[in-house]
Amino acid sequence: MVCARPRSGPGDAVSRRIPGWLSGAVVCGALLALVMAEARRPLRREMEPKLRRDLRNLGVAALSAATLRMLEKPVVEPLSRMVERRRFGLLQWARPPPWLEVPLAAALMDYTLYVWHVLTHRVPILWRLHAVHHADLDLSASTALRFHFMEMAVSVPWRAAQVALLGIGPRALSTWQDFLFASILFHHSNLRLPLRLERRMVRFIVTPRMHGIHHSILEEEANSNWSSGLTIWDRLHGTLRLDVPQDRIIIGLAARRKPAEVTLPRILAMPFRRQSPRLLLSGAHVRVKPDAGRKHEMMF
């Protein structure tokens, strides 16, 4: 998100009201608030020292952010302005009422991101890149930023197709990006919410307990809960799982269990090295003892 854009459409006037430095400050503030909340109310016990993990994840995130700035931003933002100016794409042709356009755009972007997430697990070359995100031994807010820069690079054509085919203008794109970023920071966090509250929230949005199941070392658990924002997509496709207590989950990949195997250099080199055919395990291979110090909590 930038503070000024070339003049081209009504969406630009809205986005110019938010300076770039203010957006950055809000992001940093939200991340800091989540980190502090995680420390006070942790959902899962952590395997690694938090500071070391967070610094490593921020290192991965810095390269990803640079990649997005160099490759995605110069493509997607001008494309969204062109889509709005030329009335191209599904939403531009449908011309919904102004009050409905942004919510519809956000929902369509969220659903097509669900599809992309499934592909990053199902297509071997994409999984090779996405596995870096899943190799974290713990799950916390900083994991939300831990995506390999090559995964960000290969996602650019998909993002451009989303914008062009769905007809996503600048205002809708900016709103969806803000929603997505807030969502992934929240549901990757190691924040223990009151169970009753989270049961209500998960009817609509992805929550920390729900996404923790997706980061399980077990293949049958990792192949669920693909949604990034709204939980309706998992419900519609029958991929929603809420039946795994957090104290039964091992976070990460089977082939990357030691801290020495997930250092920053090894993580960055991971997609380019020969990988174990069993990054994830079937349930028959793992028996997890419940955490004796924690109450056995089910989402249902």
Phi and psi in degrees as a GROMACS rama.xvg file:
@    title "Ramachandran Plot"
@    xaxis  label "Phi"
@    yaxis  label "Psi"
@TYPE xy
-121.449  165.391  VAL-2
-85.0216  -21.1456  CYS-3
-144.699  144.015  ALA-4
-133.997  159.011  ARG-5
-58.4061  145.467  PRO-6
-67.3579  124.058  ARG-7
-159.937  -16.7339  SER-8
-171.543  167.569  GLY-9
-63.2399  -27.4602  PRO-10
-65.1103  -27.7416  GLY-11
-67.678  -36.2472  ASP-12
-61.7172  -35.8856  ALA-13
-67.684  -47.7504  VAL-14
-69.178  -24.6239  SER-15
-70.4842  -16.4395  ARG-16
-72.8893  -17.2617  ARG-17
-108.279  104.689  ILE-18
-63.3637  149.39  PRO-19
-60.1609  -39.1792  GLY-20
-65.1031  -32.7459  TRP-21
-70.714  -40.188  LEU-22
-60.7967  -43.6603  SER-23
-63.0228  -39.9325  GLY-24
-65.2224  -39.0602  ALA-25
-64.2472  -43.2468  VAL-26
-61.3562  -49.1844  VAL-27
-62.6782  -39.5275  CYS-28
-64.7545  -41.321  GLY-29
-65.1172  -41.9596  ALA-30
-63.8934  -44.3538  LEU-31
-62.5133  -41.4464  LEU-32
-62.9773  -40.738  ALA-33
-66.6583  -41.317  LEU-34
-60.8105  -42.1602  VAL-35
-67.1374  -39.6504  MET-36
-67.0214  -38.0156  ALA-37
-59.8481  -39.9716  GLU-38
-66.355  -32.8327  ALA-39
-82.4496  -35.9143  ARG-40
-134.307  71.1467  ARG-41
-70.8722  139.779  PRO-42
-84.658  -39.3049  LEU-43
-129.894  150.47  ARG-44
-71.3808  139.9  ARG-45
-94.3253  145.765  GLU-46
-85.5762  -32.1466  MET-47
-117.198  158.395  GLU-48
-58.911  130.919  PRO-49
-62.6485  -43.1237  LYS-50
-61.3208  -44.4519  LEU-51
-61.4533  -44.5722  ARG-52
-62.9817  -47.1321  ARG-53
-63.1139  -41.0255  ASP-54
-64.4431  -40.6917  LEU-55
-63.3058  -44.4645  ARG-56
-65.3018  -35.9546  ASN-57
-67.8848  -31.8222  LEU-58
-64.502  -44.4032  GLY-59
-62.3772  -41.5491  VAL-60
-64.8394  -35.3958  ALA-61
-62.2112  -42.335  ALA-62
-66.8624  -38.8682  LEU-63
-65.0932  -42.3659  SER-64
-63.1518  -40.7689  ALA-65
-63.8055  -39.2718  ALA-66
-63.9573  -44.2263  THR-67
-63.4698  -39.7552  LEU-68
-66.1756  -36.6862  ARG-69
-80.4454  -34.7106  MET-70
-109.532  -47.2758  LEU-71
-80.6081  -47.8712  GLU-72
-56.8259  -46.0066  LYS-73
-68.2244  -15.5255  PRO-74
-97.6139  -53.1002  VAL-75
-73.3628  -41.7254  VAL-76
-67.1673  -47.6474  GLU-77
-61.993  -34.4972  PRO-78
-63.4423  -40.9099  LEU-79
-65.3983  -35.3821  SER-80
-67.945  -40.3709  ARG-81
-65.6499  -41.1653  MET-82
-57.7679  -44.8046  VAL-83
-69.1899  -41.2218  GLU-84
-66.9951  -39.5076  ARG-85
-96.6645  3.45301  ARG-86
53.4343  53.581  ARG-87
-109.007  145.524  PHE-88
101.613  165.611  GLY-89
-53.2232  -52.7872  LEU-90
-69.5729  -32.9489  LEU-91
-69.1517  -34.2984  GLN-92
-74.7502  -39.041  TRP-93
-71.4455  -30.8168  ALA-94
50.0689  62.904  ARG-95
-68.1628  164.222  PRO-96
-55.8228  147.209  PRO-97
-52.9868  -37.1378  PRO-98
-69.7987  -19.277  TRP-99
-99.8277  -17.3754  LEU-100
-61.1995  -48.9135  GLU-101
-66.575  -46.2165  VAL-102
-59.3643  -40.2411  PRO-103
-64.39  -43.4618  LEU-104
-61.5888  -44.0551  ALA-105
-62.4678  -41.0396  ALA-106
-65.4215  -42.7871  ALA-107
-67.1097  -40.7034  LEU-108
-64.2022  -39.0093  MET-109
-65.8422  -40.6222  ASP-110
-68.1692  -43.9616  TYR-111
-69.1967  -24.3155  THR-112
-71.6307  -34.3873  LEU-113
-56.8149  -46.376  TYR-114
-61.4388  -44.1466  VAL-115
-61.4598  -40.9551  TRP-116
-61.7143  -42.3297  HIS-117
-59.7469  -43.8432  VAL-118
-62.4685  -35.8171  LEU-119
-66.9982  -16.9359  THR-120
-97.0287  -29.468  HIS-121
-90.9931  -32.5163  ARG-122
-90.4805  119.326  VAL-123
-53.0664  -44.7052  PRO-124
-67.5555  -33.9667  ILE-125
-73.827  -37.2354  LEU-126
-65.1935  -34.9678  TRP-127
-56.513  -37.5352  ARG-128
-81.1035  -43.7178  LEU-129
-70.2774  -23.7413  HIS-130
-59.5346  -25.1941  ALA-131
-58.7296  -39.6923  VAL-132
-64.4162  -38.4281  HIS-133
-83.153  -9.31769  HIS-134
-78.2657  -6.95375  ALA-135
-61.4566  132.554  ASP-136
-76.4519  -16.1473  LEU-137
-130.385  166.316  ASP-138
-122.895  119.106  LEU-139
-151.744  -179.783  SER-140
-56.6894  -35.7229  ALA-141
-67.6209  -23.261  SER-142
-63.3233  -27.9215  THR-143
-60.9318  -22.702  ALA-144
-98.8913  -3.06619  LEU-145
-91.9186  80.2797  ARG-146
-126.383  133.514  PHE-147
-62.2262  142.417  HIS-148
-61.3692  -29.0587  PHE-149
-71.3353  -32.7939  MET-150
-63.983  -39.5755  GLU-151
-64.0629  -38.671  MET-152
-65.3464  -45.7549  ALA-153
-75.5243  -12.802  VAL-154
-82.664  -11.2556  SER-155
-60.9376  -47.3364  VAL-156
-58.8416  -37.473  PRO-157
-64.5732  -44.2588  TRP-158
-63.5412  -40.623  ARG-159
-63.646  -39.9819  ALA-160
-65.3291  -39.4346  ALA-161
-56.1613  -50.9452  GLN-162
-64.4288  -45.6879  VAL-163
-70.5352  -48.4577  ALA-164
-75.2112  -33.6263  LEU-165
-84.9392  -15.0781  LEU-166
73.0087  50.8294  GLY-167
-91.7309  113.66  ILE-168
-79.9407  174.209  GLY-169
-59.221  -43.9334  PRO-170
-65.6453  -43.6114  ARG-171
-65.6133  -39.5233  ALA-172
-63.3152  -46.6173  LEU-173
-62.8188  -41.4018  SER-174
-63.9771  -44.1937  THR-175
-64.4859  -41.4549  TRP-176
-60.852  -41.5984  GLN-177
-64.6756  -43.8901  ASP-178
-62.1308  -45.2477  PHE-179
-62.4085  -44.6127  LEU-180
-64.758  -43.1164  PHE-181
-62.3223  -39.5594  ALA-182
-65.6765  -46.4121  SER-183
-70.8315  -33.8306  ILE-184
-61.2799  -43.4796  LEU-185
-68.1292  -51.6579  PHE-186
-80.1005  -12.961  HIS-187
-83.8879  -12.3084  HIS-188
-68.0323  155.963  SER-189
-96.204  45.8856  ASN-190
-99.569  122.114  LEU-191
-86.4787  104.018  ARG-192
-86.9579  156.15  LEU-193
-54.8984  131.997  PRO-194
-58.7269  -39.8337  LEU-195
-62.6476  -40.7493  ARG-196
-64.9315  -44.82  LEU-197
-67.2482  -33.5183  GLU-198
-62.0094  -34.1547  ARG-199
-75.2205  -42.075  ARG-200
-64.3167  -38.1707  MET-201
-69.9011  -11.1852  VAL-202
-64.6881  -23.926  ARG-203
-121.773  -44.1733  PHE-204
-125.916  159.27  ILE-205
-71.1091  135.957  VAL-206
-121.483  167.505  THR-207
-58.2972  -42.6629  PRO-208
-66.1208  -41.0539  ARG-209
-61.709  -47.5146  MET-210
-74.2694  -25.1532  HIS-211
-58.7498  -35.4207  GLY-212
-63.5122  -39.1895  ILE-213
-64.2409  -28.4615  HIS-214
-90.5595  14.8348  HIS-215
-67.3553  152.808  SER-216
-71.2202  -16.7867  ILE-217
-85.8688  131.061  LEU-218
-60.516  -42.7014  GLU-219
-67.9312  -21.971  GLU-220
-89.1789  -39.0084  GLU-221
-65.4835  -29.3211  ALA-222
-86.5271  48.3946  ASN-223
-151.828  169.951  SER-224
54.6486  55.9968  ASN-225
-80.3261  -17.3856  TRP-226
-60.6672  147.508  SER-227
-108.224  -20.1261  SER-228
-132.314  -71.887  GLY-229
-93.9025  138.339  LEU-230
-80.7844  -7.30434  THR-231
-59.4015  -30.8808  ILE-232
-68.8247  -41.2697  TRP-233
-65.4735  -36.3002  ASP-234
-66.1583  -44.2522  ARG-235
-64.7122  -36.1058  LEU-236
-94.6303  0.905528  HIS-237
69.6157  27.623  GLY-238
-109.655  12.2191  THR-239
-83.6979  130.677  LEU-240
-130.064  127.164  ARG-241
-130.804  16.9629  LEU-242
-102.603  14.9267  ASP-243
-114.975  114.825  VAL-244
-65.197  147.074  PRO-245
-63.0747  -29.8795  GLN-246
-75.8793  -3.69489  ASP-247
-101.602  -2.491  ARG-248
-95.4957  132.907  ILE-249
-103.626  119.522  ILE-250
-82.0279  139.145  ILE-251
119.744  -155.04  GLY-252
-121.149  145.863  LEU-253
-62.6485  -33.92  ALA-254
-87.5394  0.460673  ALA-255
-134.807  72.741  ARG-256
-102.621  -14.2775  ARG-257
-104.189  142.145  LYS-258
-53.5215  -34.0854  PRO-259
-65.9886  -19.0116  ALA-260
-90.0157  -5.02458  GLU-261
-126.21  30.9034  VAL-262
-68.0252  163.985  THR-263
-57.5978  -48.6701  LEU-264
-59.5668  -41.1069  PRO-265
-67.8091  -37.2813  ARG-266
-65.1168  -44.3387  ILE-267
-66.7901  -31.2563  LEU-268
-86.2212  -11.1584  ALA-269
-53.7491  -45.3487  MET-270
-65.9439  -19.6728  PRO-271
-98.7176  -0.843329  PHE-272
-103.427  159.737  ARG-273
-65.4881  131.19  ARG-274
-111.427  151.642  GLN-275
-63.1761  139.247  SER-276
-68.5702  -13.6424  PRO-277
-117.821  67.0066  ARG-278
-68.3313  -30.5255  LEU-279
-118.588  155.272  LEU-280
-114.397  156.935  LEU-281
-82.8521  160.8  SER-282
-59.821  -26.2158  GLY-283
-67.2832  -18.9992  ALA-284
-91.1676  -10.1368  HIS-285
-130.489  135.192  VAL-286
-127.376  116.149  ARG-287
-106.799  126.231  VAL-288
-81.7463  133.193  LYS-289
-61.1546  149.388  PRO-290
-69.7976  114.077  ASP-291
-64.0134  -23.1783  ALA-292
-87.2793  0.423172  GLY-293
-122.218  143.943  ARG-294
-71.0167  138.005  LYS-295
-70.3703  108.333  HIS-296
-113.869  126.425  GLU-297
-107.52  143.549  MET-298
-69.5822  -31.0825  MET-299
